[in-house]
Amino acid sequence: MTRRIVISGASGLIGSALRDSLRGDGVEVTTLVRRPPRDDGEVQWMPGVSALNPEVLAGAEAVVALGGASVGRLPWTPRYKRELVESRLDATHTLTTALRALRTDAPAFVSASAVGYYGSAPGEVLTEDSAAGDTFLADLTVRWEDAARRAEDHTPVALLRTAPVIHRRGVLRPMITLTRLGVAGPLGGGDQVWPWISLTDEVRGIRHVIDERIAGPVNLTGPTPATANDIGRALAVRMHRPFWLPAPAWALRLALGDAAVSLLLPDADVRPTVLERTGFAFTHPTAQEAVAAAV
């Protein structure tokens, strides 16, 4: 019997890589798109505007919900912060409503989340059991996960607390530009621990969650801690450029506000406890290896 997975957000970095990986292994993939469908593998949906026909999800092994307005788009104006929230909650509510309508026939729900859930916790080792932080992104992530949990009465719900992806189209995108110009350097001191993961392991991790039918929070992050300086220097070495010009924390807060507090300055040593406990082996176990693979 052919396996079928439904993916929302399949046009993004992670979603497109997951879609291609699954199809490459013969898995049937249905993608939810907001434009008119271009082939039989696409279904149009309008989250926040109209309901999704539950039959679109019926018979699938899992529904993987990715996407949402990009946290990498700056600045976070009050209007854009509302978009960050609504784009996630509207899509999640639309999917959980359809899943609940299928009751016990509902496929597993694998919902995107983020390591931003933990905020900043210097000196702590953070696992899936750790408490939420107090940043804007932490609050958004709590609400996002609560929306996904609406389906728990009928099907397993996995919450993918994803780290920034080390990829040219991911967290490295602005860093590559600065490094190429020769003006890269420590961000806010640079000693803060940054969660990270390679795109390869992000996709493999999601597939592991589906295959093992894991429920609850899952930290999708590399197993070896790395500081912001470790990642920045690894990139500079690969590009044969200097790493020297610091950006003080006060300047980042002044220029970027909540985005700096949520994305650049948190110290969060997040560990992939659930992945490792369930037998997952990383392709890129260090940030340096992830950078080398991406650049």
Secondary structure, DSSP 4 states (H G I P E B T S, - for coil): ---EEEEESTTSHHHHHHHHHHHHTT-EEEEEESS--SSTTEEE--TTTSPPPGGGTTT-SEEEE---S-TTSS---HHHHHHHHHHHHHHHHHHHHHHHHHGGGPPEEEEEEEGGGG---TTPEE-TTSPP-SSHHHHHHHHHHHHHGGGTTTS-EEEEEEPPEESTTTTHHHHHHHHHTT----BTTS-SB---EEHHHHHHHHHHHHHHT--EEEEE--SS--BHHHHHHHHHHHHT------B-HHHHHHHHTHHIIIIIS---EE--HHHHHTT---S--SHHHHHHHH-
